Amino acid sequence: MSIRSLRAAPAARPVNLRTNMPVSAFERWVDNLEAREETPDASISILDVIGEDFWGDGVTVKRISAALRLIGTRDVTVNINSPGGDFFEGLAIYNALREHPAKVTVNILGLAASAASFIAMAGDEIRIPKAGFMMLHNTQVIAAGDRHALREVADWQETMDEVLAEIYADRSGAELSAISVMLDGRGDGTWLSGKRAIEAGLVDGYLAEDAARESQTAPEARATNAIRRLEASLSRGGHSRGESRKLINDLKAAMHDAGRSSGMQDAAASEGLAGLLDLARNTKGTFHAAG
């Protein structure tokens, strides 16, 4: 299938609306995978969250577009291992890949979840490992406002969920109603193994078993992504970005101080991290309102 035959996705971002991804996507993300063999001048790696995070990391359409300009009219390979991220940034990346004039091959190295899953749909050819996963879900947001504003957000979500269903349906040939059921899942979307993704028509075939390897920067990546999982949990619990960032920075400072002192304090810092994660999980689904 040529991606030029697929529909473009609207990428307009409503004001005062932040999209989100399920925490389960972080929990299943093996974050230290990279392509074993790459051709630097004809490949693009999406091995991080989608959209810029607090620390300036993440995959943005600006970076993808710059890489595509350098590649020009040649075929391109896109290697994906991502838990997803910003919905609108994902749509913009999907459109950029869709408009590339040559063949786009997508290799899912481990996980293509949330926004990363519909970015993968821009491939002319899509491959996944037998032990790989895709995850599809309806749009999830963190919004603030009165009941009228929140009803407007819900209406917007319904429209964008229909757009997502059309993207997956165009790629797979499935009925929109079947895709909508997958997006609903049990309230948190649907996880597909490599085999199920192929059977659903969302992926063309298996990726070679030796196509991925462990990154040489795995320890640093694990530390960074542990913090990201914490931030995602806090956001899901109703904490604002400012509150989440302050809590994380306070925790990092406390753990740094503990690391310069006794082992008992190290244990206390670890217990503090576990307690904060428990707090974030236990407050999932609550709402903070301002009058």
C-alpha positions in Angstrom: 0.0 0.0 0.0 1.3 3.5 -0.9 1.0 5.9 2.0 0.2 8.6 -0.5 -3.2 6.9 -0.8 -3.9 7.3 2.9 -5.7 10.3 4.3 -3.9 13.2 5.9 -4.6 13.7 9.6 -5.8 17.1 11.0 -3.2 18.3 13.5 -4.8 21.4 15.0 -4.3 21.7 18.7 -7.2 23.1 20.8 -6.3 25.7 23.3 -5.5 24.7 26.9 -5.6 21.0 26.2 -2.8 18.5 27.0 -2.9 15.0 25.6 -1.7 12.0 27.5 -0.9 8.3 27.2 -1.7 5.3 29.4 0.9 4.7 32.1 0.8 1.0 31.0 2.6 2.0 27.8 5.6 3.2 29.9 5.5 0.1 32.0 5.7 -2.2 29.0 8.3 -0.1 27.2 11.8 -1.8 27.0 13.5 1.5 26.6 17.0 0.3 25.7 16.5 -1.0 22.2 18.0 0.3 19.0 18.4 -0.9 15.4 21.3 -3.3 15.0 22.2 -2.0 11.6 21.3 1.4 10.3 22.2 3.4 7.3 22.6 6.9 8.9 21.8 8.9 5.8 18.6 6.9 5.0 17.0 6.0 8.3 15.2 7.7 11.1 15.0 6.5 14.7 11.9 7.1 16.9 13.2 5.6 20.1 11.8 8.1 22.6 8.5 9.6 23.7 6.6 11.6 21.1 6.8 15.3 21.6 9.2 17.4 23.7 9.2 16.6 27.5 10.2 18.8 30.5 13.9 18.2 29.8 13.8 19.0 26.1 14.1 15.4 25.0 11.6 13.5 22.9 10.8 13.1 19.2 9.4 16.1 17.4 8.1 16.7 13.9 10.8 19.4 13.5 13.5 16.7 13.9 11.7 14.2 11.7 11.1 16.8 8.9 14.8 17.9 9.1 15.9 14.3 8.6 13.5 13.8 5.7 14.9 16.9 4.0 18.4 15.4 4.2 17.2 12.1 2.9 15.5 13.8 -0.1 13.7 11.5 -2.5 15.4 8.3 -1.4 13.7 5.4 0.3 13.7 5.8 4.1 13.6 3.3 7.0 11.9 4.4 10.2 12.9 2.4 13.4 10.3 2.7 16.2 10.5 1.8 19.8 8.3 4.3 21.7 5.5 4.3 24.3 3.8 7.2 22.5 3.3 10.7 23.8 1.8 13.9 22.4 -1.2 13.2 20.1 -0.8 16.3 17.9 3.0 15.9 17.5 2.2 12.3 16.5 -0.3 13.4 13.8 2.2 15.9 12.4 4.9 13.2 12.2 2.5 10.8 10.6 1.7 13.5 7.9 5.4 14.2 7.3 6.1 10.5 6.7 3.0 10.1 4.6 4.1 12.9 2.3 7.6 11.5 1.7 7.9 10.9 -2.0 9.8 7.5 -1.8 9.1 4.2 0.0 8.8 4.3 3.8 9.6 1.1 5.6 8.7 1.0 9.3 10.5 -1.4 11.7 8.9 -1.7 15.1 11.8 -2.8 17.2 9.9 -3.5 20.4 6.9 -1.3 21.0 4.7 1.1 19.1 2.1 2.4 21.5 -0.3 5.2 21.6 0.8 8.0 19.2 3.7 5.8 18.0 1.2 3.2 16.7 -0.5 5.6 14.3 2.8 7.1 13.3 3.7 3.5 12.2 0.7 3.5 9.9 2.5 5.9 7.6 4.7 3.1 6.4 4.4 1.5 2.9 5.8 -1.6 4.6 5.5 -2.3 8.4 7.4 -5.0 10.3 7.2 -6.1 13.9 9.1 -8.7 16.0 7.2 -11.8 17.1 7.7 -10.5 20.7 6.8 -7.0 19.8 3.7 -5.0 20.7 1.4 -2.4 19.3 -1.1 -0.5 21.5 -4.1 1.5 20.2 -6.4 3.7 22.3 -8.8 6.6 22.1 -7.4 10.0 22.7 -6.7 10.8 26.3 -6.4 14.3 27.6 -5.8 16.4 30.7 -8.1 19.4 30.6 -9.3 22.2 32.8 -12.3 24.4 32.8 -16.0 24.5 33.6 -18.6 21.9 32.5 -19.2 23.7 29.2 -15.4 23.6 28.4 -15.2 19.9 29.3 -18.2 19.0 27.2 -16.5 20.8 24.3 -13.3 18.7 25.0 -15.4 15.5 24.9 -16.9 16.5 21.6 -13.4 17.2 20.2 -12.2 13.8 21.5 -15.0 12.0 19.7 -14.1 13.7 16.4 -10.4 12.8 16.8 -11.2 9.3 17.8 -13.0 9.0 14.5 -10.0 10.3 12.7 -7.8 7.7 14.4 -10.2 4.9 13.5 -10.1 6.0 9.9 -6.3 5.9 9.9 -6.1 2.4 11.2 -9.0 1.3 9.0 -7.4 2.7 5.9 -4.2 0.8 6.6 -5.8 -2.5 7.7 -8.9 -2.7 5.5 -11.0 -3.4 8.6 -14.4 -1.9 9.3 -14.5 1.3 11.2 -16.7 -0.3 13.8 -14.1 -3.0 14.5 -11.3 -0.5 14.9 -13.5 1.6 17.2 -13.9 -1.5 19.4 -10.1 -1.9 19.6 -9.7 1.8 20.5 -12.2 1.4 23.3 -10.7 -1.8 24.6 -11.6 -2.0 28.3 -11.3 1.7 28.8 -7.6 1.8 28.1 -7.2 0.6 24.5 -6.0 -2.7 23.1 -2.6 -4.4 23.2 -1.7 -6.4 20.2 1.2 -8.9 20.0 3.2 -9.1 16.8 1.1 -12.0 15.6 -2.2 -10.2 16.4 -1.0 -7.0 14.7 -0.3 -8.9 11.5 -3.6 -10.8 11.7 -5.4 -7.4 12.1 -3.8 -6.1 9.0 -2.0 -3.3 10.8 1.4 -4.8 10.1 2.7 -6.6 7.0 5.0 -9.2 8.5 7.7 -10.1 11.1 10.9 -8.3 11.6 14.1 -10.3 11.6 14.8 -11.5 15.2 18.3 -10.0 15.2 17.2 -6.5 13.9 17.4 -4.9 17.4 20.1 -4.8 20.1 20.5 -3.3 23.5 21.6 0.4 23.5 25.0 1.2 24.9 23.3 4.1 26.9 20.8 1.7 28.6 21.6 2.8 32.3 21.1 6.5 31.5 18.0 5.8 29.5 16.5 3.7 32.3 17.1 6.5 34.8 15.5 9.1 32.5 12.5 7.0 31.7 11.9 6.1 35.3 11.4 9.8 35.9 9.1 10.0 32.9 7.0 7.2 34.2 6.7 9.0 37.5 5.6 12.2 35.8 3.0 10.4 33.7 1.6 8.8 36.8 1.4 12.1 38.6 -0.3 13.7 35.7 -2.8 10.9 35.5 -3.5 11.5 39.2 -4.5 15.1 38.5 -1.3 16.9 39.4 -0.4 19.9 37.2 2.9 19.9 35.2 4.3 22.5 37.7 3.4 20.3 40.7 4.8 17.2 39.0 8.0 18.8 38.1 8.5 20.3 41.6 7.9 16.9 43.2 10.3 15.2 40.9 13.0 17.8 41.4 12.6 17.6 45.2 12.8 13.8 45.0 16.0 14.0 42.8 17.6 16.4 45.2 16.7 14.2 48.2 18.1 11.1 46.5 21.3 13.0 45.5 21.8 14.1 49.1 21.2 10.5 50.3 23.7 9.2 47.8 26.4 11.3 49.5 25.6 9.9 52.9 24.9 6.6 54.5 23.3 3.4 53.1 20.4 3.8 55.5 19.6 7.1 53.9 19.9 5.6 50.5 17.2 3.0 51.6 15.0 5.8 52.9 15.3 7.6 49.5 14.3 4.5 47.7 11.3 4.1 50.0 10.4 7.7 49.3 10.4 7.0 45.5 8.3 3.9 46.0 5.9 5.8 48.2 5.6 8.6 45.6 4.9 6.1 42.9 2.2 4.5 45.0 0.7 7.9 45.7 0.5 8.7 42.0 -1.1 5.3 41.2 -3.6 5.7 44.0 -4.7 9.1 42.9 -5.3 8.0 39.3 -8.6 9.1 38.0 -9.2 12.0 40.5 -9.9 15.5 39.4 -8.6 18.8 40.7 -11.0 21.7 40.1 -10.5 25.4 40.6 -13.6 27.6 41.2 
